[in-house]
């Protein structure tokens, strides 16, 4: 049994977090935990498409397995995608990136994943994805967070996992798993 993995945490990473120059410590940490098999970190087919014009970005994007879901343009998904659009971009979708954000949120919803981004909730983009996260969670059921917030959640889960492992090992009179306390 691999008790090391934090099974219930599943993240979809936005294009803006591809971190080519490794400047974001939070994204570096998420990527390390992904490589170590601790969390699931995924991209979307739209993210792969969005990065095709830059080979460096596309190479980085394709390091994460892509999640696919039925398209927003399919009849039974149009209402959900329209609601995501209305919440995130109340003045309408203006760019291809806006459309990709809507599709990525839709994919996160369909897979029960947390969408990690830095888009929105800023002076230049006061609404956007992060500025709409409360409504997206309340009305659509999708959690949206910054990478630093994702790191904090994972750290708390690791602490709980390690506490549980220590208690279980003591109760079962066995040695503590070698991964305990190392993440």
N, C-alpha and C positions, 0 to 999 in steps of 0.2 A: 504494500500500500504506500503510495506517495502522499504523505500527509503534508508535504512541504507546500504544494500548490495552493494558492488562495482561489479555490474553484469558483466561488460566487462572483468574483470580480472579472468583468469582461469589458474591455475598452475599445472604442473606435477612435482612431487618431485622425485629426484634421490635417489637411495639406500644410497649413501654416506652421505645423510642428515638426516638419521633417528634419530640422536640426542638423543640416549638413556640416556646419562648422563646430558642432558640439558646444554651442554657447549656453544652451539652456540646461542648467543642472538638474532641473526637475525632469525634463525629457530624457536626459542621460540616464537618470535613475530608473525611469519607466522602461527604457530600452534594456538596461541591465537586468531588471527583474524579468522582462520578457525573455531575454536570451538564457537566463538561468531557469526558465520554466516555471516561474512563480506566478505570473499573471498571463492572461490572454490579451494581446495587443494586436489589433487588426486595422486594416485600411478598408476602403471600399473600391469597387470597380470604377466609380466616378473619380476617385482620387488617382488611381492609376492613369486614367484617361487625361486628367488635368495636368499630369506631369510629363506627358509624352514629348512636349516641345523642349524639355531640358533633360538630357540623358542622365546627369548627376542626380536630379530630383527623382526621375523615373526609377533609377537604380535603387535609390533609398526607399522609395514608396513600395517597390515590389519585394522588399525584405520582409514586409508584413503580409501575411496571407490576406487576400481580399475577401470581403463578405459581399455577397450579391443577394438582392431581393428583387421581387417583381418590381417593375418600373412604376413610378408615380403616374405615368401616362395611361396605365391600365385602368379601366373603368372602376373597378372596385377599390382602387387605391387613390383615386382622384380626390375624394372628399378629405381623406387624411392628409394628403400632400397640400391641398388647398388650405387646410387649417394650420399646418406647419408654416406655410408661406405667409398667411395672414398674421400669425403671431410674431414671426421673426422679421418679416419685411412688410409692415402694414401699408407702406406706400407703393407696394408692388415689387416684383422681382425686376431689377434693373440690369443685372449683369449675369454672365455665364457663371461666375463664382457664387452669386446668390442662389442660382438654380442648383449648383453642386452642393451647397450647404443644405438646402432643403432635402435633396436626395440622400445626403449623408445622415441627416437626422432621421429620415424615414428608415434607412437601413438599420440604424441603431435601435429604433423602435421595434422593427421586425425581429431583430436578434436579441432583444432584451439587454442591450449593451449601454454603457455610459459613453457619451460623446465628449471627447477631450479637445479643447480648442483655446485659442487666444483671440478669436474674432468677436468683436463687439464690446459693448459696455465701456466705451472710451469716448474721448472728446470728438474724434473724427467719425466714430460709428457708435453713437449712444445706444442704439437699440441692438440690432444684429443678433447673433446667436447668444452670446453671454448676457446681453441686456434683456433677453427674452427667456432666460432659463427658468425663472420661477413659473411662468405661464406654460412653458413647454413641459415642465415636470407635472404641474397640476392638471393641465388639460389634455396632454398627449401621453404622459407617462414616461418621458425620456429625461434622464438626468444629464445635465450639461455642466461641465466644470473645467477650470483651468488645470494645467498639468501639476501645479503646486498643490492644488486641492486633492487631486488624484493620489499624489505621493503621500499626503498626510493620511488619507483613508487607508491606503495600503499599509503604512507604518502601524496604524492602530490595529489592523487585522493581523499583521505579523505578530505584534505583541500578544494579542489574544491567542493566536495559534500556538505561540511558544509557551505561553502560560498553560494552555490546555495540554500540550505535549509533556511538560514537566509534571503536571498533576497526574496524567495518565501513566507515565513511566513509574512514578512513585507508587501509585495505586496497584499497578500490575507487576511491581517488583522487577522491572527490566531497565536496561540502560536507555538513556535519553537518545533520541535520534540525532545523528551527527549534524544535521542541518539546523538544529534548534539553537537559536541565539546568534546565527551567523548572517541573517539577511538584514 
